[in-house]
Amino acid sequence: MKRFRDERGSIVSVLILLTIPVFVWAILITLDHSSAIGSSDINLQQAVTQGVRAGTMCVDKTSQAYNEPLVEADTAHMVFRQILARNLGLDSTTLEPLERSGIKAIPEYTFIVYNGSDNPYGVTPAIKYSNYDQDGTLIAYNGFPQEFAIYTDDIVLDSSDLTTTLDSPGCIAVVKVTVPNIGPGETETVRWATAKIFNK
């Protein structure tokens, strides 16, 4: 007795059954990749924003006492690095990625503390830090308001396509990280944030 009269139909059915898992796998990988990229972007933006805000809260006590609050630069930079490390799973001293971190290498960053002018409290008027220059380099200062041009690897006193303006003392940072893709390769992600002191 013949089991199948027409074997052509059964071959098509078998091929369809074999391709279904491939399509399901492709959809799951696509969704997982989108989720991973979105999650790393959100975590990076949150880390940069929190770090800049925390740094801006490092107000010099003497200037605060005279109701002219200015950001204490070295403390602000240290706090920014600590917040970045805590949020992104990095070593708090070297910023090397820890095992649980989704980042592949030490983040590249530029962090500026801008107080705008000379002051009688001994607070640095304007300084730029980076992952390459943790001691900081003094930069020009021209009072307020001051425009800053944001680039993927630097912040300069200027205007560009992406510009932010400080009209009171504050901090600005741009951070670039490399995250591994689910498949082969890696992706660079850049986020920036700014915060300033509100003094009434």
C-alpha positions, 0 to 999 in steps of 0.5 A: 500500500502506498502511503503518499500518492504525491510526494511533491506536497510533502517535500514542500511541507518539510521545507516550510517546517525547516525554515520556520525556526530560522525566521523565529531566530532572526526575529528574536535576534533583531528584537534582542539587538534593538533592546540591547542598544536601547538599554545601553543608550538609556543607561549611558544617558542616565549615567552622564546626566547624573554625573554632571548634576552631582558634579555641579552640586559640589559647591565651594563652601566659602562662595556659598556662604557669600551667596555666590555659589561656584563649583569646586572643580576637582571635587566635581570631576571626582564625583562625576567619575564615581557616578559614571563608574557606578552606573556603567559597571566600571572600576571606580579608580581606572574606569576599566569595565568590570565583568558585569559591564556592557562596555568594551573599553574605558569610556572617553570623556570630556568634563568642563567646570565653568565658573565664568570669572575670577573670584576672591574665593580661590575657585578655578574659573574654568577647567577641562578634564578628560580621561587622558587629562585627569589633572585638568587644563585651564581654559579661557573664560568670558563671563556669562552667558557662555556658549559651548560647542559639543563634539563627539570627542570634545567640548570647546568654547564656541558655537556649532550645530550642537551648542549649549549655553551656561548663564551661571556656574555649572558643568558640561560633559560628553562621554563616548563608549564602545559596546559590543554588538550581539553579532560581530563588531561593536558600536560607539555611543556618545551622550552629553549633558549639562547642569548649572547652579540656580541661585535666587 
